[in-house]
Amino acid sequence: MNAFTAKEYTCYYARVLDTDLPLAIDVVCDMLTGSLIRQEDVDAERGVILEEIAMTEDDPGDCVHDLFAHTMLGDTPLGRPVLGTEETINALDADRIRRFYKKHYDPTRLVVAAAGNVDHNKVVRQVRAAFEKAGALTRTDATPMPPRQGSRALRTAGRVEVINRKTEQAHVILGMPGLARTDERRWALGVLNTALGGGMSSRLFQEVREKRGLAYSVYSYTSGFADTGLFGVYAGCRPSQVHDVLKICRDELDRVAEHGLSDDEIGRAIGQLAGSTVLGLEDTGALMNRIGKSELCWGEHMSVDEMLAKISAVTPDEVRDVARDVLGHRPSLAAIGPLKDKQAARLHDAVA
């Protein structure tokens, strides 16, 4: 049993033998509907979360992603770290958590997903029985809430945020606004991301690591939310190489924005994206997460075949169009590392 929190949803889950599914459903549903939230439990968990925050702070390769979100989205819910800060965690008490719990942990806001050797109708009956047992299904007129829409998030361009820290490497993310998660162009953006920085054959990997040996880890990624999105390029390198790495990345982004990708690159990216999509769903936990997220974020469940059809249907022109639209934005930059004043000042050149 465990749980995790993303920017826009929280997941509680259990992984058990198929014969123990009724027990797992009963325990998870009881936790969601009948938690006591005692002050002593809050105090104990507070220490755990503060340790988790400290652990994240010790990993600059992880921390730079939070910094980039703040750089792009500012002091908004999407721009703040999921873990919170020492100040916000220390300020929480049982009463505040209990009020939030009673307001939001309602069956109309929940999606139940199951994957493995399960029978859909049996799971529905068992979940209904567990919630009825807890008295959580008393509202006969209740209807599920629609997928979250959110409020328009702040977008910035040419912004640079630097944390000077004594680390062996400099960790940088160069990026710009992406696409919202429901944007139909997200399939073309996925292909673009794969070709640009999604693997060992990608442009960024070849240019930064294979040809020049300037970084061990370099990749691009996309994040889609209800009303906005992010596109970023991450690299970890020696501080003395950071400006060379950023120049190469910026030049490559500008080149793809202006000239696009070749048909061969796009074809390879489509094949790689399709393969990684299927292979990534071989684990029952990944299947459970995909089903739940589909219902919660999109309000629909797309089969694997439908997803593969969407990927295969992407055309070179669509990839070039989305490259021009997304990569054509002036980027922003987040950096963590032992960067002296002159080095930090030069980082603005990467977003000029």
C-alpha positions as CSV (number, residue, x, y, z in Angstrom):
1,M,0.0,0.0,0.0
2,N,1.2,3.5,-0.8
3,A,0.1,6.9,-2.1
4,F,1.5,9.6,-4.3
5,T,0.5,13.2,-5.1
6,A,0.9,14.8,-8.6
7,K,0.2,18.4,-9.4
8,E,-3.5,17.9,-10.0
9,Y,-4.4,14.6,-8.3
10,T,-3.6,12.2,-5.5
11,C,-3.6,8.4,-5.8
12,Y,-4.0,5.9,-3.0
13,Y,-3.4,2.3,-4.1
14,A,-2.7,-1.3,-3.0
15,R,-1.1,-4.1,-4.9
16,V,-2.2,-7.5,-3.7
17,L,-2.8,-11.1,-4.8
18,D,-6.0,-11.4,-6.8
19,T,-7.5,-13.5,-4.0
20,D,-7.0,-10.6,-1.5
21,L,-8.7,-7.9,-3.7
22,P,-11.8,-7.7,-1.4
23,L,-9.6,-7.0,1.6
24,A,-7.6,-4.3,-0.4
25,I,-10.8,-2.6,-1.5
26,D,-12.2,-2.6,2.0
27,V,-9.0,-1.2,3.5
28,V,-8.4,1.6,0.9
29,C,-12.1,2.6,1.0
30,D,-12.1,2.7,4.8
31,M,-8.9,4.9,4.7
32,L,-10.6,7.3,2.2
33,T,-13.8,7.6,4.2
34,G,-13.0,7.1,7.8
35,S,-9.5,8.4,8.6
36,L,-9.3,9.9,12.1
37,I,-6.6,12.4,11.4
38,R,-5.4,12.6,15.0
39,Q,-3.0,15.3,16.0
40,E,-0.4,12.8,17.1
41,D,-0.5,11.1,13.7
42,V,-0.2,14.5,11.9
43,D,2.9,15.3,14.1
44,A,4.5,12.0,13.2
45,E,3.8,12.4,9.5
46,R,5.1,16.0,9.6
47,G,8.5,14.7,10.4
48,V,8.4,12.2,7.6
49,I,7.5,14.9,5.0
50,L,10.2,17.3,6.3
51,E,12.7,14.5,5.8
52,E,11.3,14.0,2.3
53,I,11.7,17.7,1.6
54,A,15.3,17.5,2.9
55,M,16.0,14.5,0.6
56,T,14.7,16.3,-2.4
57,E,16.9,19.3,-1.5
58,D,19.9,17.0,-1.5
59,D,19.1,16.0,-5.1
60,P,19.6,19.0,-7.4
61,G,18.7,17.0,-10.4
62,D,15.2,16.6,-8.9
63,C,15.0,20.0,-7.3
64,V,15.7,21.9,-10.5
65,H,12.4,20.7,-11.9
66,D,10.5,22.4,-9.0
67,L,12.6,25.5,-9.7
68,F,11.7,25.4,-13.4
69,A,8.0,25.1,-12.6
70,H,8.3,28.2,-10.4
71,T,10.3,30.0,-13.1
72,M,7.5,29.3,-15.7
73,L,4.4,29.4,-13.6
74,G,5.3,31.7,-10.7
75,D,3.4,31.6,-7.4
76,T,0.5,29.6,-8.6
77,P,-0.6,26.1,-7.5
78,L,1.2,24.6,-10.5
79,G,4.3,26.6,-9.8
80,R,4.6,25.5,-6.2
81,P,6.3,22.2,-5.2
82,V,4.0,19.3,-4.5
83,L,5.8,18.6,-1.2
84,G,5.3,22.1,0.1
85,T,8.0,23.8,2.1
86,E,9.2,23.6,5.7
87,E,7.1,26.6,6.6
88,T,3.8,25.3,5.1
89,I,4.3,21.8,6.6
90,N,5.1,23.2,10.0
91,A,2.0,25.5,9.8
92,L,-0.4,22.6,9.2
93,D,-2.5,21.1,12.1
94,A,-5.0,18.4,12.3
95,D,-8.0,20.7,12.2
96,R,-6.9,22.3,8.8
97,I,-6.3,18.9,7.3
98,R,-9.6,17.5,8.6
99,R,-11.5,20.4,7.0
100,F,-9.8,19.8,3.7
101,Y,-10.4,16.1,4.0
102,K,-14.2,16.5,4.7
103,K,-14.6,19.0,1.8
104,H,-12.7,17.1,-0.9
105,Y,-12.7,13.4,-0.1
106,D,-16.2,12.8,-1.4
107,P,-17.2,9.9,-3.8
108,T,-18.2,12.4,-6.5
109,R,-14.5,13.4,-6.7
110,L,-13.1,9.9,-6.7
111,V,-12.2,7.5,-9.5
112,V,-11.6,3.8,-8.7
113,A,-9.3,1.9,-11.0
114,A,-8.2,-1.7,-10.9
115,A,-5.9,-3.7,-13.2
116,G,-4.9,-7.4,-13.2
117,N,-6.9,-10.6,-12.7
118,V,-10.1,-8.8,-11.9
119,D,-13.8,-8.8,-12.9
120,H,-15.3,-5.4,-13.5
121,N,-18.7,-6.1,-12.2
122,K,-17.3,-7.8,-9.0
123,V,-15.1,-4.8,-8.4
124,V,-18.0,-2.4,-8.8
125,R,-20.1,-4.4,-6.3
126,Q,-17.2,-4.6,-3.8
127,V,-16.5,-0.9,-4.0
128,R,-20.1,0.0,-3.7
129,A,-20.4,-2.3,-0.6
130,A,-17.3,-0.7,1.0
131,F,-18.6,2.8,0.5
132,E,-22.1,2.0,1.7
133,K,-20.6,0.3,4.8
134,A,-18.9,3.7,5.5
135,G,-22.1,5.6,4.9
136,A,-20.5,7.5,2.0
137,L,-23.2,6.8,-0.6
138,T,-26.1,8.5,1.1
139,R,-26.7,11.1,-1.6
140,T,-28.9,9.5,-4.3
141,D,-28.6,12.6,-6.5
142,A,-24.8,12.7,-6.6
143,T,-23.1,12.8,-10.0
144,P,-19.4,12.6,-10.7
145,M,-17.6,15.9,-11.1
146,P,-16.3,16.7,-14.6
147,P,-12.5,16.7,-15.3
148,R,-10.7,19.6,-13.7
149,Q,-10.5,22.7,-15.8
150,G,-8.4,25.0,-13.5
151,S,-7.6,28.6,-13.9
152,R,-5.3,30.1,-16.5
153,A,-1.8,29.7,-15.3
154,L,0.9,32.4,-15.5
155,R,3.2,32.2,-18.5
156,T,6.6,33.9,-18.6
157,A,9.3,34.3,-21.2
158,G,13.0,35.1,-20.9
159,R,12.9,34.5,-17.1
160,V,16.0,33.1,-15.4
161,E,16.2,31.7,-11.8
162,V,19.4,30.4,-10.3
163,I,20.2,28.7,-7.0
164,N,23.9,28.8,-6.2
165,R,24.7,25.5,-4.5
166,K,27.9,23.5,-4.0
167,T,27.3,20.6,-6.3
168,E,29.6,18.7,-8.6
169,Q,27.4,19.3,-11.6
170,A,25.3,22.2,-12.8
171,H,21.7,21.2,-13.4
172,V,19.8,23.3,-16.0
173,I,16.4,23.3,-17.6
174,L,15.7,25.4,-20.7
175,G,12.0,25.5,-21.6
176,M,8.9,27.3,-22.7
177,P,5.1,26.9,-22.5
178,G,3.8,23.6,-23.8
179,L,0.3,22.3,-24.5
180,A,-2.7,21.6,-22.1
181,R,-3.4,18.0,-21.6
182,T,-6.6,18.0,-23.8
183,D,-5.0,19.8,-26.7
184,E,-5.3,17.5,-29.8
185,R,-1.8,18.6,-30.9
186,R,-0.4,16.7,-27.9
187,W,0.2,13.6,-30.1
188,A,2.3,15.6,-32.5
189,L,4.1,17.2,-29.5
190,G,4.9,13.7,-28.2
191,V,6.5,12.8,-31.4
192,L,8.5,16.0,-31.5
193,N,9.6,15.5,-27.9
194,T,10.8,11.9,-28.7
195,A,12.8,13.0,-31.8
196,L,14.3,16.0,-30.1
197,G,15.3,14.6,-26.7
198,G,13.5,11.3,-26.0
199,G,16.3,8.8,-26.3
200,M,19.8,7.9,-27.4
201,S,19.0,8.6,-31.1
202,S,17.5,12.0,-30.4
203,R,19.0,15.2,-31.6
204,L,19.9,16.5,-28.2
205,F,21.5,13.3,-27.0
206,Q,23.6,13.0,-30.2
207,E,24.7,16.6,-30.3
208,V,25.4,17.1,-26.6
209,R,26.6,13.7,-25.4
210,E,27.6,11.5,-28.3
211,K,29.4,14.1,-30.5
212,R,30.9,16.4,-27.8
213,G,30.7,14.4,-24.5
214,L,29.5,17.5,-22.6
215,A,26.9,15.8,-20.4
216,Y,25.9,12.4,-19.2
217,S,22.2,13.1,-18.9
218,V,20.4,15.3,-21.4
219,Y,16.7,14.9,-22.4
220,S,13.5,16.8,-23.2
221,Y,10.1,16.3,-21.7
222,T,6.6,17.6,-21.8
223,S,4.0,18.2,-18.9
224,G,0.4,18.8,-19.7
225,F,-2.1,20.2,-17.2
226,A,-5.7,21.2,-17.3
227,D,-5.1,24.6,-18.8
228,T,-1.5,24.9,-19.7
229,G,1.7,22.9,-20.2
230,L,5.5,22.9,-20.1
231,F,8.2,21.8,-22.6
232,G,11.6,21.5,-21.1
233,V,15.2,20.4,-21.9
234,Y,17.2,19.1,-19.0
235,A,21.0,18.7,-18.8
236,G,23.5,17.9,-16.1
237,C,27.1,18.9,-16.8
238,R,30.3,20.3,-15.3
239,P,29.8,24.0,-14.3
240,S,32.5,25.0,-16.8
241,Q,30.6,23.4,-19.6
242,V,27.1,24.9,-18.8
243,H,27.2,27.7,-21.3
244,D,28.3,25.5,-24.2
245,V,25.6,23.0,-23.3
246,L,22.9,25.7,-23.2
247,K,24.1,27.2,-26.5
248,I,23.8,23.8,-28.2
249,C,20.4,23.2,-26.8
250,R,19.1,26.6,-27.7
251,D,20.5,26.4,-31.2
252,E,18.9,23.0,-31.7
253,L,15.5,24.3,-30.4
254,D,15.7,27.3,-32.8
255,R,16.8,25.1,-35.7
256,V,13.9,22.7,-35.2
257,A,11.4,25.6,-34.7
258,E,12.5,27.2,-38.0
259,H,13.2,24.1,-40.2
260,G,11.3,21.3,-38.5
261,L,12.4,17.7,-38.4
262,S,13.1,15.4,-41.3
263,D,10.5,12.8,-42.4
264,D,13.0,10.0,-41.3
265,E,13.4,11.5,-37.8
266,I,9.6,11.8,-37.4
267,G,9.1,8.2,-38.6
268,R,11.6,6.8,-36.1
269,A,10.1,8.9,-33.3
270,I,6.6,7.6,-34.1
271,G,7.9,4.0,-33.9
272,Q,9.8,4.7,-30.7
273,L,6.9,6.5,-29.0
274,A,4.5,3.7,-30.0
275,G,6.9,1.0,-28.6
276,S,7.5,2.9,-25.3
277,T,3.8,3.4,-24.9
278,V,3.0,-0.3,-25.1
279,L,6.1,-1.5,-23.1
280,G,5.3,1.1,-20.4
281,L,1.9,-0.6,-19.8
282,E,3.2,-4.1,-19.1
283,D,3.0,-3.5,-15.4
284,T,-0.4,-3.7,-13.7
285,G,0.4,-0.6,-11.6
286,A,1.0,1.4,-14.8
287,L,-2.3,0.1,-16.2
288,M,-4.1,1.1,-13.1
289,N,-2.6,4.6,-13.2
290,R,-3.5,5.0,-16.9
291,I,-7.1,4.0,-16.3
292,G,-7.6,6.2,-13.3
293,K,-5.9,9.2,-14.9
294,S,-7.9,8.8,-18.1
295,E,-11.2,9.0,-16.2
296,L,-10.0,11.7,-13.8
297,C,-8.2,14.0,-16.3
298,W,-9.9,13.4,-19.6
299,G,-13.3,12.0,-18.7
300,E,-12.8,9.1,-21.1
301,H,-10.9,5.8,-21.4
302,M,-8.9,5.4,-24.6
303,S,-7.7,1.9,-25.4
304,V,-4.1,1.1,-26.2
305,D,-5.1,0.5,-29.8
306,E,-6.7,3.9,-30.0
307,M,-3.6,5.5,-28.5
308,L,-1.4,3.8,-31.0
309,A,-3.7,4.9,-33.9
310,K,-3.4,8.5,-32.7
311,I,0.4,8.3,-32.6
312,S,0.6,6.6,-36.0
313,A,-1.8,9.2,-37.5
314,V,0.6,12.1,-36.7
315,T,1.9,13.7,-39.9
316,P,5.3,15.4,-40.6
317,D,3.4,18.7,-41.2
318,E,1.7,18.4,-37.8
319,V,5.0,17.9,-36.1
320,R,6.6,20.8,-37.9
321,D,3.6,23.0,-37.0
322,V,3.7,22.2,-33.3
323,A,7.5,22.7,-33.3
324,R,7.0,26.2,-34.7
325,D,4.2,27.0,-32.2
326,V,5.9,25.6,-29.1
327,L,9.6,26.0,-29.7
328,G,9.1,29.4,-31.3
329,H,8.5,30.9,-27.8
330,R,11.3,32.7,-26.1
331,P,12.5,30.2,-23.5
332,S,13.1,30.6,-19.7
333,L,15.8,29.0,-17.7
334,A,16.3,27.3,-14.3
335,A,19.7,26.4,-13.0
336,I,21.2,24.9,-9.8
337,G,24.9,24.5,-9.2
338,P,28.2,26.2,-8.2
339,L,27.7,29.1,-10.6
340,K,29.7,32.2,-9.8
341,D,28.4,35.7,-10.4
342,K,29.8,36.0,-13.9
343,Q,28.6,32.6,-14.9
344,A,25.1,33.2,-13.5
345,A,25.0,36.6,-15.3
346,R,25.9,34.9,-18.6
347,L,22.9,32.5,-18.3
348,H,20.7,35.3,-19.6
349,D,22.4,34.8,-23.0
350,A,20.7,31.5,-23.3
351,V,17.2,33.1,-23.2
352,A,18.0,36.3,-25.1
